[in-house]
Amino acid sequence: MPMTQPSVPNHHAHFPGFAGPAGFLAAASMVPGGAGNARLAERLSELAAGDAVADIGCGPGTAARRAARLAAAVVGIDPAPVMLRFARFLTRRSAHPVRYAEGSAEALPLPDSSVTVAWSIASVHHWNDLDAGLQEARRVLKPGGRLVAIERLSRPGAKGLASHGWTPEQATAFADRCLAHGFTDAKVNQHGSGRRTTVSVTATAP
Ligand SMILES: C[S@@+](CC[C@H](N)C(=O)[O-])C[C@H]1O[C@@H](n2cnc3c(N)ncnc32)[C@H](O)[C@@H]1O
């Protein structure tokens, strides 16, 4: 798709990625807090039996495992092998299989029009290239497929871990990029309160 605007730089695209023992600890630390966002993704995508889900930046696979209980097929995608190893370990006894694949938002290892839901939880702020990621999301989603991005709400000027999320302006910028890539019905919403507030962008593939 020809773009008339330059790629939007992402504010944690420079993050070196998760690896080694520190990456393993990071993966483990994401599990306890991940259930709330997984439930939110399920609700916002109106997940139903028969859906095919791509969890982009799946980390330890919390939301992917939840989706697998309901959806027909779930693939968790992450560029960090340590995350995928941990996710596979946590999924090993599940009655509902999840396929995990190494890849990034910018180069999804999925065929065209192969999923009905693509969600990305606490991950978009790490994508190296928002436009490439959105182009890929559009490519793999079937027409009418649902895109859901969820991030922690962060304050403008936040530093360190607190900046790993979206300000309202960044969420709106992402929604605008969704529209620029042909998605429709892009919506920004906030959920929860206090330090647990999250912000979501939902959009529909053309
Ligand atoms: C904060 S973790 C969130 C993991 C998981 N979604 C969760 O909520 O528990 C961010 C994840 O995004 C992944 N990630 C980083 N850059 C990415 C990219 N360009 N495309 C897809 N995932 C990426 C990281 O490896 C990491 O697993």
Ligand as a Chemical Component Dictionary entry (heavy atoms), coordinates in Angstrom:
data_LIG
# 
_chem_comp.id                   LIG 
_chem_comp.type                 NON-POLYMER 
_chem_comp.pdbx_formal_charge   0 
_chem_comp.three_letter_code    LIG 
# 
loop_
_chem_comp_atom.comp_id 
_chem_comp_atom.atom_id 
_chem_comp_atom.alt_atom_id 
_chem_comp_atom.type_symbol 
_chem_comp_atom.charge 
_chem_comp_atom.model_Cartn_x 
_chem_comp_atom.model_Cartn_y 
_chem_comp_atom.model_Cartn_z 
_chem_comp_atom.pdbx_ordinal 
LIG C1  C1  C 0  5.779 -6.139  27.587 1  
LIG S1  S1  S 1  5.870 -7.624  26.622 2  
LIG C2  C2  C 0  4.128 -8.071  26.555 3  
LIG C3  C3  C 0  3.953 -9.538  26.295 4  
LIG C4  C4  C 0  2.510 -10.035 26.262 5  
LIG N1  N1  N 0  1.770 -9.473  25.144 6  
LIG C5  C5  C 0  1.808 -9.780  27.563 7  
LIG O1  O1  O 0  0.975 -8.869  27.613 8  
LIG O2  O2  O -1 2.099 -10.479 28.533 9  
LIG C6  C6  C 0  6.191 -7.008  24.982 10 
LIG C7  C7  C 0  6.425 -8.121  23.975 11 
LIG O3  O3  O 0  6.528 -7.548  22.661 12 
LIG C8  C8  C 0  7.542 -8.238  21.981 13 
LIG N2  N2  N 0  8.044 -7.414  20.863 14 
LIG C9  C9  C 0  9.061 -6.525  20.849 15 
LIG N3  N3  N 0  9.237 -6.006  19.637 16 
LIG C10 C10 C 0  8.278 -6.564  18.833 17 
LIG C11 C11 C 0  7.944 -6.445  17.454 18 
LIG N4  N4  N 0  8.612 -5.628  16.631 19 
LIG N5  N5  N 0  6.939 -7.205  16.980 20 
LIG C12 C12 C 0  6.249 -8.038  17.801 21 
LIG N6  N6  N 0  6.530 -8.187  19.114 22 
LIG C13 C13 C 0  7.519 -7.457  19.622 23 
LIG C14 C14 C 0  8.588 -8.530  23.053 24 
LIG O4  O4  O 0  9.498 -9.558  22.695 25 
LIG C15 C15 C 0  7.708 -8.880  24.238 26 
LIG O5  O5  O 0  7.439 -10.249 24.324 27 
# 
loop_
_chem_comp_bond.comp_id 
_chem_comp_bond.atom_id_1 
_chem_comp_bond.atom_id_2 
_chem_comp_bond.value_order 
_chem_comp_bond.pdbx_ordinal 
LIG C1  S1  SING 1  
LIG S1  C2  SING 2  
LIG S1  C6  SING 3  
LIG C2  C3  SING 4  
LIG C3  C4  SING 5  
LIG C4  N1  SING 6  
LIG C4  C5  SING 7  
LIG C5  O1  DOUB 8  
LIG C5  O2  SING 9  
LIG C6  C7  SING 10 
LIG C7  O3  SING 11 
LIG C7  C15 SING 12 
LIG O3  C8  SING 13 
LIG C8  N2  SING 14 
LIG C8  C14 SING 15 
LIG N2  C9  SING 16 
LIG N2  C13 SING 17 
LIG C9  N3  DOUB 18 
LIG N3  C10 SING 19 
LIG C10 C11 SING 20 
LIG C10 C13 DOUB 21 
LIG C11 N4  SING 22 
LIG C11 N5  DOUB 23 
LIG N5  C12 SING 24 
LIG C12 N6  DOUB 25 
LIG N6  C13 SING 26 
LIG C14 O4  SING 27 
LIG C14 C15 SING 28 
LIG C15 O5  SING 29 
# 
